[in-house]
Amino acid sequence: MALPVKRSAPAAPARRTPATTPSRRTGPRPRGGWTPWLYLAPALAVLGALLVYPVYQLGLISFLEYTQAQVSGGEPTRFRGLDNYTDLFADDQFWQVLLATVGFAAACVLGTLAVGCALAVLLTRVRALPRLALLLAALGAWATPTITGSTVWLFLFDPDFGPVNRLLGLGDFSWTYGRYSAFLLVLLEVVWCSFPFVMITVYAGIRAIPGEVLEAAALDGASQWRIWRSVLAPMLRPILGIVTVQSVIWDFKVFTQIYVMTGGGGIAGQNLVLNVYAYQKAFASSQYSLGSAIGVVMLLLLLAVTLGYLRLLRRQGEEL
């Protein structure tokens, strides 16, 4: 007798899972929500009180007729709109001072970066005691008040009592009499008090680079200049960008060194820069509106430099 064969139920067809479409958002989602802003709130409040309101007042005065007559209450304040900027841009001296400021700031930035980067590389190649001595000397220059450093440099290059003229055999040569020699003297002082920031920042960046990378470049026969140009500089690009922007901001708005070392802008204003020019317009000539307009122009120029740097970072894929 044949046994009945038990038929199994047909297997259920395998379910096809729909193909997952890749998400359009490739980067990591931000975490924390408003938490970072809560941590930044106290600093933003202080910056708002110390920065936003003065900038607002600066911009407001630049649109008004605001001279000594309005300050003393003898005449009412009158709205001029863009007339102050029109008068400023029509002044040939403004364009001469602007050109001199850009050239002077560019020379200061290049000198500061060259000295700071060279000494940063030197710090990685000397022993502990010379490195400590160089760091202390640099920090001493950095910590010196600007007016004190300017006065000391004036004494060093004094035509009658300064040791520099005696060492160079220049006799009674006056560094502050000629336009370019005065700018050179101020440039040396600016580089002297500015290079420690670049040196320490770049030195910290070099120390963060793995030593195997530098050893491999040296074993391949690369010279020191080639190692800096092909290895260190590309890896230090974000740090070099930061110190460059900082140097541009500092050197573009130099005031104390020019005012002290050239006696307020040199003979017949030959060593004027925008900050000193704005001071003369606002306080020496009591044209506060024109001085404020110059300040707004400087602010916009420096803001354009900073935004251009941030845009460059985004194009290179750096995190902001």
C-alpha positions in Angstrom: 0.0 0.0 0.0 1.5 3.3 -1.1 1.8 6.0 1.4 0.4 9.4 0.5 3.0 11.9 -0.4 2.7 15.1 1.6 3.1 18.1 -0.7 4.9 21.1 0.8 3.4 24.5 0.3 5.1 26.5 -2.5 7.8 28.8 -1.2 6.8 32.4 -1.0 8.5 34.5 -3.5 11.4 36.6 -2.1 10.5 40.1 -1.4 12.4 42.6 -3.4 13.6 45.4 -1.3 13.4 48.7 -3.2 16.8 50.1 -4.1 17.7 52.8 -1.7 18.4 56.1 -3.3 21.5 57.9 -2.1 20.7 60.8 0.1 21.5 64.2 -1.3 23.1 65.3 2.0 26.6 63.9 2.0 28.1 65.7 4.9 27.5 65.0 8.6 24.5 66.5 10.2 25.1 69.2 12.6 24.7 68.2 16.2 23.9 70.2 19.3 21.3 72.5 17.8 21.4 75.8 19.7 23.9 74.5 22.3 27.1 76.1 20.6 25.3 79.4 20.3 24.5 79.3 24.0 28.2 78.9 24.8 29.0 81.8 22.4 26.3 84.1 23.7 28.4 85.8 26.5 31.3 86.5 24.0 28.8 87.7 21.3 27.2 90.0 23.8 30.5 91.6 24.8 31.5 91.9 21.1 28.2 93.5 20.3 28.6 96.1 23.1 32.2 96.9 22.2 32.1 96.6 18.4 28.6 96.9 16.9 27.6 100.2 18.6 30.9 102.0 17.7 30.7 100.8 14.1 27.1 102.0 14.0 28.1 105.4 15.3 31.0 105.6 12.9 28.8 104.9 9.9 26.1 107.3 11.1 28.6 110.2 11.5 30.0 109.6 8.1 26.6 110.5 6.6 26.2 113.7 8.6 27.8 117.2 8.6 29.6 116.9 11.9 32.3 119.4 12.6 33.4 121.5 15.6 30.4 123.8 15.1 28.0 120.8 15.5 30.0 119.4 18.5 29.8 122.7 20.4 26.1 123.2 19.5 26.6 126.3 17.5 25.0 124.8 14.3 22.5 122.0 13.9 23.6 118.6 12.6 22.6 118.1 9.0 22.2 114.9 7.0 24.5 114.9 3.9 24.1 111.4 2.6 27.0 110.3 0.4 28.4 113.8 0.0 31.2 113.1 2.5 32.3 110.1 0.5 32.0 112.1 -2.7 34.3 114.8 -1.3 36.7 112.1 0.0 37.0 110.3 -3.3 37.4 113.6 -5.2 40.5 114.4 -3.0 43.7 113.5 -4.7 45.5 113.2 -1.4 43.2 110.4 -0.3 44.2 108.3 -3.2 47.9 109.0 -2.7 47.5 108.0 1.0 45.6 104.9 0.1 48.2 103.8 -2.4 51.0 104.5 0.2 49.0 102.5 2.8 48.6 99.5 0.6 52.2 99.5 -0.5 53.5 100.0 3.1 51.2 97.3 4.5 52.2 94.8 1.8 55.9 95.4 2.5 55.2 94.9 6.3 53.3 91.7 5.7 55.9 90.2 3.4 58.7 91.1 5.8 56.9 89.8 8.8 56.1 86.5 7.1 59.6 86.1 5.8 61.3 86.7 9.2 58.7 84.8 11.2 58.7 81.7 9.0 62.5 81.6 8.8 62.9 81.8 12.6 60.2 79.2 13.0 62.2 76.8 10.9 65.3 77.8 12.8 63.6 76.9 16.1 63.1 73.3 14.9 66.9 72.9 14.2 68.6 74.4 17.3 69.0 72.9 20.7 66.8 73.6 23.7 68.8 76.5 25.3 69.2 78.6 22.1 65.5 77.9 21.3 64.5 79.1 24.7 66.6 82.2 24.4 65.1 83.0 21.0 61.6 82.5 22.2 62.1 84.8 25.2 63.6 87.5 23.0 60.7 87.2 20.6 58.2 87.3 23.3 59.9 90.4 24.8 59.6 92.2 21.5 56.0 91.1 21.2 55.1 92.3 24.7 56.8 95.7 24.3 54.2 98.5 24.1 54.0 100.0 20.7 54.8 103.6 21.8 57.8 102.3 23.8 59.2 100.3 20.9 58.8 103.2 18.6 60.6 105.5 20.9 63.5 103.0 21.4 63.8 102.6 17.6 63.9 106.4 17.2 66.8 106.5 19.7 68.7 103.7 17.9 68.5 105.5 14.6 69.0 109.0 16.0 71.4 111.1 13.8 73.2 112.5 16.8 73.2 109.9 19.6 72.0 106.7 17.9 74.4 103.7 17.7 73.2 102.5 14.2 74.6 105.5 12.3 77.9 105.1 14.1 78.1 101.4 13.2 77.1 102.0 9.6 79.3 105.1 9.3 76.4 107.3 8.2 77.3 110.3 10.3 74.4 112.6 11.0 72.1 111.0 8.4 68.4 111.5 9.4 66.2 108.5 8.7 63.0 110.4 9.3 63.8 113.2 6.8 63.3 111.3 3.6 60.1 109.7 2.7 61.4 106.2 1.8 63.9 106.1 4.6 61.2 107.0 7.1 58.9 104.3 5.8 61.8 101.9 5.9 62.5 102.8 9.6 58.9 102.3 10.5 58.7 99.0 8.5 61.7 97.6 10.5 59.9 98.5 13.8 56.6 97.0 12.6 58.3 93.7 11.6 60.3 93.6 14.8 57.1 93.8 17.0 55.0 91.6 14.7 57.2 88.6 13.7 56.9 86.8 17.1 53.2 86.0 16.4 54.1 84.5 13.0 57.1 82.6 14.4 55.3 81.0 17.3 52.2 80.1 15.2 54.2 78.6 12.4 56.5 76.8 14.8 53.5 75.1 16.5 52.3 74.0 13.0 55.7 72.6 12.1 55.8 70.6 15.3 52.5 69.1 14.5 53.7 67.6 11.2 54.9 64.0 11.5 58.7 63.7 11.5 58.6 60.8 9.1 57.4 63.2 6.3 60.4 65.5 6.8 62.8 62.6 7.1 61.5 61.1 3.9 62.0 64.4 2.0 65.5 64.7 3.4 66.4 61.1 2.4 65.2 61.9 -1.2 67.8 64.6 -1.4 65.5 67.6 -1.1 67.2 70.8 0.0 65.9 72.9 3.0 64.2 75.4 0.6 62.6 72.5 -1.4 61.3 70.9 1.8 59.8 74.2 2.9 58.3 74.9 -0.6 57.0 71.4 -1.4 56.3 69.9 2.0 55.9 72.4 4.8 54.2 75.3 3.0 51.4 73.1 1.6 50.7 71.4 4.9 50.8 74.7 6.7 48.5 76.5 4.3 45.6 77.1 6.7 48.0 78.4 9.4 49.9 80.6 6.9 46.5 82.0 5.7 45.5 82.9 9.2 48.7 84.7 10.0 48.6 86.5 6.7 45.1 87.8 7.2 46.0 88.9 10.8 49.1 90.6 9.5 47.2 92.4 6.8 44.7 93.7 9.3 47.3 94.8 11.8 49.7 96.4 9.2 46.9 98.1 7.2 45.8 100.1 10.3 49.2 101.0 11.7 48.9 104.3 13.6 51.2 104.6 16.6 54.5 103.8 14.8 53.9 106.3 12.0 52.6 109.0 14.3 55.4 108.7 16.8 58.4 108.0 14.5 57.5 110.5 11.7 56.0 113.2 13.9 52.4 112.8 12.8 52.9 111.8 9.2 56.3 113.1 8.1 57.3 116.4 6.5 54.3 117.8 4.5 52.4 114.6 5.1 54.8 112.5 3.0 54.5 109.5 5.4 50.8 109.5 5.9 48.8 106.3 6.1 45.0 106.0 6.2 44.8 105.8 10.0 46.9 108.9 10.6 45.1 110.6 7.7 41.7 109.9 9.4 43.1 111.2 12.7 44.3 114.4 11.1 40.9 115.0 9.3 38.9 114.2 12.4 40.8 115.8 15.2 43.4 118.2 13.7 40.9 119.7 11.2 37.7 119.0 13.2 36.2 117.3 10.2 34.7 114.4 12.1 32.5 113.4 9.2 35.4 112.9 6.8 37.4 111.1 9.4 34.5 108.7 10.0 34.2 108.2 6.2 37.8 107.2 6.0 37.2 104.8 8.9 34.3 103.2 7.1 36.4 102.8 3.9 39.1 101.1 5.9 36.6 98.8 7.6 35.1 97.8 4.2 38.5 97.1 2.7 39.6 94.9 5.6 36.2 93.1 5.6 36.7 92.4 1.9 40.1 90.8 2.6 38.7 88.6 5.4 35.7 87.5 3.3 38.0 86.7 0.4 40.2 84.6 2.6 37.2 82.7 4.0 35.9 82.1 0.5 39.3 80.7 -0.5 39.2 78.3 2.4 35.8 77.0 1.3 37.0 76.5 -2.2 39.9 74.5 -0.9 37.6 72.3 1.2 38.9 73.6 4.6 36.6 73.5 7.5 35.5 77.0 8.8 
